[in-house]
């Protein structure tokens, strides 16, 4: 019976996974000197470094900017994942129990 109430949870989780893979995110630092592209599944897809905007021989600066851009895109991915998960929860909740989605916090 719970399977009927919550729908096919495994199928919904697979849909969520595919949705997260399809959401493309991008973080840019120093006016595009470094661009990190990822998806909402928290997978880094690409890192672009514009050597005309940054001294690639300055390892410390390069590392700091990469860490900043990667952390930023991971944060964006976490937010996107939270939003999509909340949508999924609200879709599978039986009528009248939609407010239970707030139990998971924001």
Buried (B, 14 or more C-beta within 10 A) or exposed (E): EEEEEEBEEEEBEEBBEEBBEEBEBBBBBEEEBBBBBBBBBBEBBEBEBBEEEBEEEEEEBBEEBBEBBBEBBBEBBEEBBBEBBBEBBEEBBEEEEEEEBEEEEE
